[in-house]
Amino acid sequence: MIGRLSGRLDYRAQDHVLIDVRGVGYIVYVSDRTLAALPRPGEAVALYTELVVREDLLQLFGFPSLLEKEWHRLLTTVQGIGAKAGLSILGALGPEGVARAITLGDARAIQAAPGIGPKLAQRVVLELKAKAPSVMAQGAALSAAAFSDMPDPDPGPAAAPDRKPMAPSAAQTRAGFAADALSALANLGYSPADAAQAVALAAGDAPEADTPALIRMALRRLAPKA
């Protein structure tokens, strides 16, 4: 399985690019949004990839982030959404826009993607609404991991070699779940105050809830009242 390519961009076409990886050229299909963000031919490029295997065809699809790749995987679980239709939706909305449309039940936003009709857009919303918080939690965790991997500008004295890192306490773990839920809600466009209140109330109702559960409960509190 080819999960990531890093090399030189050889050329750009309307819906795909050719990436030279040490003398081997890979054709990778990308969304309009991704294509617009890629560098000029001859420059370095890296994409996460998904290999789609059919009886008579192998195709690589590329994504700028693991979160977008995960959304594409989830979108293609919906009947009628193939790999290119999934790219179309992500190209029109981006991963945050897809998350917002699905969690808010906004089928019209999904329908804005080229080639996606109203019935198919409604199916995407209905089938993925319950699964969206898990992907949003993954996105928040990936962002936190990327931040934690940054080097410490002032690491201070080295720790003793025989000292083992302490495991996080239950309180620290719950705080991490809440922080990830807040990050996911912020990506959906909710204000920090509204998101913080909803997550706090959700955590109070279910102290042992993990990030996806907190997101679900907070979204229910944030949903417009009829």
HUKARA-V411271 format. One record per backbone hydrogen bond with DSSP energy under -1.0 kcal/mol. NH is the residue of the N-H (numbers start at 1). CO is the residue of the C=O. If there is no record, write none. Layout:
[[NH/CO] [NH/CO]]
//
This chain:
[[5/47] [7/45] [8/20] [9/43] [10/18] [13/16] [17/28] [18/11] [19/26] [20/8] [21/24] [24/21] [26/19] [28/17] [29/60] [30/15] [35/31] [36/32] [42/9] [43/40] [45/7] [47/5] [48/63] [49/3] [50/61] [52/59] [54/57] [59/52] [61/50] [62/29] [63/48] [69/65] [70/66] [71/67] [72/68] [73/69] [74/70] [75/71] [76/72] [77/74] [78/75] [81/78] [86/82] [87/83] [88/84] [89/85] [90/86] [91/87] [92/88] [93/89] [94/90] [98/94] [99/95] [100/96] [101/97] [102/98] [103/99] [104/100] [106/101] [107/105] [110/106] [111/107] [113/110] [116/113] [121/117] [122/118] [123/119] [124/120] [125/121] [126/122] [127/123] [128/124] [129/125] [132/128] [135/131] [136/132] [137/133] [138/134] [139/135] [140/136] [141/137] [142/138] [143/139] [144/140] [145/141] [146/142] [147/143] [148/144] [149/145] [150/147] [163/160] [173/169] [174/170] [175/171] [176/172] [177/173] [178/174] [179/175] [180/176] [181/177] [182/178] [183/179] [184/180] [185/181] [186/182] [187/183] [189/186] [190/185] [195/191] [196/192] [197/193] [198/194] [199/195] [200/196] [201/197] [202/198] [203/199] [204/200] [205/201] [206/202] [209/206] [214/210] [215/211] [216/212] [217/213] [218/214] [219/215] [220/216] [221/217] [222/218] [223/219]]
//
